Amino acid sequence: MQQEKVIENAIKFVKEILKNAEGGHDWFHIDRVLKNAILISKEEKVDPFIVSLGALFHDIADPKFHHGDETIGPKITNAFLRKQQVDEVVINHVLNIIKHISFKNSLEDPKEIFNSIELKVVQDADRLDAIGAIGIARCFNYGGFKNRTLYNPEILPNLNMDKETYKNSTAPTINHFYEKLLLLKDKMNTKSGKKIALSRHTFMLEYLNQFYNEWNGIK
């Protein structure tokens, strides 16, 4: 099957799967990540087919919404791509992107982590959607979804979390800025990703300054 048709079918499939997903991890998140990935790919030597499939399926079954099960997404993706008669090498590459893209998996032993330029592009694209104005909106949307406290000055951010601690955290939403979002600028892989991340990072710092001023009755 032609690559364009596979992508077309994949978009329809992912839209259907995620039609009732939480607002920060729905089809529109996937679409933004796909656009980011295509934008970054213009400056990198990548296989655009693998990048597009990686972006489309990277959150098809986010473990945080499936009791931490990290096998569901790869299983769904594998079944779909095989049905589309996608080459075995491409399927394995896409599955590895899904398995290794998340921030929490970056907290693992580096020796255990798969790497490729396509993964780096999709990872940057996903991380860009976690920062800036949209990142802030998604952060508080998820915090509300999990009924978390907005901010508690007595609960300090944990800056030394391993993968399991990160997965099980119930900290206030503001803590997430320090435990993940503000760290992403320096974790970007590509030149384009770094450049875009810088302005979004600055926006988050300005937001936090305004947040604390309002919280403390200064402004």
C-alpha positions as CSV (number, residue, x, y, z in Angstrom):
1,M,0.0,0.0,0.0
2,Q,1.3,3.5,-0.8
3,Q,2.6,5.5,2.1
4,E,0.2,8.4,1.5
5,K,-2.7,6.0,1.8
6,V,-1.3,4.4,5.0
7,I,-1.0,7.9,6.6
8,E,-4.5,8.7,5.5
9,N,-5.9,5.5,7.0
10,A,-3.8,6.1,10.2
11,I,-5.2,9.5,10.7
12,K,-8.8,8.2,10.5
13,F,-7.9,5.3,12.8
14,V,-6.3,7.5,15.5
15,K,-9.1,10.1,15.3
16,E,-11.6,7.3,16.0
17,I,-9.6,5.7,18.9
18,L,-9.1,9.1,20.6
19,K,-12.5,10.6,20.1
20,N,-13.3,10.5,23.8
21,A,-9.8,11.1,25.1
22,E,-8.8,13.6,27.8
23,G,-8.4,17.1,26.3
24,G,-4.6,17.2,26.6
25,H,-4.0,13.9,25.0
26,D,-6.7,13.8,22.3
27,W,-6.6,13.9,18.5
28,F,-5.8,17.6,18.5
29,H,-2.6,16.9,20.6
30,I,-1.7,14.2,18.0
31,D,-2.3,16.6,15.2
32,R,-0.1,19.3,16.7
33,V,2.7,16.9,17.3
34,L,2.4,15.7,13.7
35,K,2.7,19.3,12.5
36,N,5.6,20.0,14.8
37,A,7.4,16.8,13.6
38,I,6.9,17.7,9.9
39,L,8.3,21.2,10.6
40,I,11.4,19.9,12.4
41,S,11.9,17.2,9.8
42,K,12.6,19.9,7.2
43,E,15.9,20.5,8.9
44,E,16.8,16.9,9.6
45,K,17.7,13.9,7.4
46,V,14.9,11.5,8.4
47,D,12.4,9.1,6.9
48,P,9.3,11.2,6.8
49,F,7.0,8.1,6.7
50,I,8.4,6.8,10.0
51,V,8.3,10.2,11.6
52,S,4.7,10.7,10.6
53,L,3.6,7.3,11.8
54,G,5.6,7.8,15.1
55,A,3.9,11.1,15.7
56,L,0.4,9.7,14.9
57,F,0.7,6.6,17.1
58,H,2.9,8.0,20.0
59,D,-0.1,8.5,22.3
60,I,-2.6,6.0,20.9
61,A,-2.9,4.5,24.4
62,D,-1.0,6.7,26.9
63,P,-0.2,4.4,29.9
64,K,-1.4,7.0,32.4
65,F,-4.9,6.3,31.2
66,H,-4.5,2.5,31.1
67,H,-3.4,1.8,34.6
68,G,0.3,2.3,33.7
69,D,0.2,-0.5,31.0
70,E,2.9,0.5,28.5
71,T,2.1,-2.5,26.1
72,I,-1.3,-1.4,24.8
73,G,-0.1,1.3,22.5
74,P,2.5,-0.8,20.8
75,K,0.1,-3.7,20.4
76,I,-2.6,-1.5,18.8
77,T,0.0,0.1,16.5
78,N,1.5,-3.2,15.5
79,A,-1.8,-4.7,14.6
80,F,-2.8,-1.6,12.5
81,L,0.4,-1.4,10.6
82,R,0.5,-5.1,9.8
83,K,-3.0,-4.8,8.5
84,Q,-1.8,-2.0,6.2
85,Q,1.0,-4.3,5.1
86,V,3.7,-1.9,6.2
87,D,7.3,-3.2,6.0
88,E,8.5,-5.0,9.1
89,V,11.6,-2.7,9.5
90,V,9.3,0.3,9.5
91,I,6.9,-1.3,12.0
92,N,9.7,-2.1,14.4
93,H,11.1,1.4,14.2
94,V,7.7,3.0,14.9
95,L,7.1,0.6,17.8
96,N,10.5,1.6,19.3
97,I,9.6,5.3,18.9
98,I,6.4,4.7,20.9
99,K,8.2,2.7,23.6
100,H,10.9,5.3,24.1
101,I,9.4,8.7,23.4
102,S,8.0,9.6,26.9
103,F,9.7,11.8,29.4
104,K,9.5,9.2,32.1
105,N,11.4,6.7,30.0
106,S,14.2,9.3,29.7
107,L,14.7,8.7,33.4
108,E,15.7,5.1,32.8
109,D,19.3,3.8,32.4
110,P,20.5,5.4,29.1
111,K,21.9,2.0,28.1
112,E,18.3,0.7,27.9
113,I,17.1,3.4,25.6
114,F,16.6,3.0,21.8
115,N,17.8,5.9,19.7
116,S,17.3,7.2,16.1
117,I,17.0,10.6,14.4
118,E,13.3,9.8,13.8
119,L,12.7,9.2,17.5
120,K,14.5,12.5,18.3
121,V,12.3,14.4,15.9
122,V,9.1,13.0,17.2
123,Q,10.3,13.3,20.8
124,D,11.0,17.0,20.2
125,A,7.7,17.5,18.5
126,D,5.9,16.0,21.5
127,R,7.9,17.9,24.0
128,L,7.1,21.2,22.2
129,D,3.4,20.5,22.8
130,A,4.1,20.2,26.5
131,I,5.6,23.7,26.9
132,G,4.5,27.2,26.1
133,A,0.9,28.4,26.1
134,I,-0.5,25.1,25.0
135,G,1.7,23.3,27.5
136,I,0.4,25.4,30.3
137,A,-3.2,24.7,29.2
138,R,-2.6,21.0,29.0
139,C,-0.8,20.9,32.3
140,F,-3.8,22.4,34.2
141,N,-6.3,20.4,32.1
142,Y,-4.6,17.2,33.3
143,G,-4.3,18.4,36.8
144,G,-8.1,19.1,36.8
145,F,-8.7,15.7,35.3
146,K,-6.8,14.1,38.2
147,N,-8.3,16.5,40.7
148,R,-4.9,17.8,41.8
149,T,-4.3,20.9,43.9
150,L,-3.3,23.9,41.8
151,Y,-0.4,24.9,44.1
152,N,0.7,24.2,47.7
153,P,3.7,26.2,48.9
154,E,4.4,23.5,51.5
155,I,4.8,20.7,48.9
156,L,8.1,21.3,47.1
157,P,8.9,19.9,43.7
158,N,10.9,16.7,43.6
159,L,13.8,17.2,41.3
160,N,15.3,13.7,41.7
161,M,12.6,11.4,40.6
162,D,13.1,8.0,39.0
163,K,10.6,6.6,36.5
164,E,8.4,4.9,39.1
165,T,8.3,7.9,41.4
166,Y,7.4,10.1,38.5
167,K,4.6,7.8,37.3
168,N,3.1,7.7,40.8
169,S,3.4,11.4,41.7
170,T,0.2,13.2,42.9
171,A,1.9,16.5,43.4
172,P,0.2,19.9,42.8
173,T,0.1,21.0,39.2
174,I,2.5,23.9,39.6
175,N,5.2,21.4,40.7
176,H,4.9,19.7,37.3
177,F,6.5,22.8,35.8
178,Y,9.7,22.2,37.8
179,E,9.6,18.4,37.6
180,K,9.2,18.3,33.9
181,L,8.1,21.3,31.8
182,L,11.0,23.6,32.6
183,L,13.5,20.8,32.0
184,L,12.4,20.1,28.5
185,K,14.2,23.1,26.9
186,D,17.6,21.5,27.7
187,K,16.4,18.0,26.6
188,M,15.6,18.9,23.0
189,N,17.4,16.9,20.5
190,T,17.4,18.9,17.3
191,K,18.5,22.4,16.3
192,S,15.0,23.4,15.3
193,G,13.5,21.9,18.4
194,K,15.9,23.9,20.6
195,K,15.1,27.1,18.9
196,I,11.3,26.8,19.2
197,A,11.6,25.5,22.8
198,L,13.5,28.6,23.9
199,S,10.6,31.1,23.3
200,R,8.0,28.7,24.8
201,H,10.3,28.2,27.9
202,T,10.5,32.0,28.4
203,F,6.7,32.3,28.2
204,M,6.3,29.7,30.9
205,L,8.7,31.6,33.2
206,E,6.8,34.8,32.6
207,Y,3.6,32.9,33.4
208,L,5.0,31.5,36.7
209,N,6.1,34.9,37.8
210,Q,2.6,36.3,37.2
211,F,1.1,33.3,39.0
212,Y,3.1,33.8,42.1
213,N,2.5,37.6,42.1
214,E,-1.3,36.9,42.0
215,W,-1.1,34.1,44.6
216,N,0.8,36.4,47.0
217,G,-1.5,39.4,46.3
218,I,1.3,41.5,44.7
219,K,-0.5,42.2,41.5
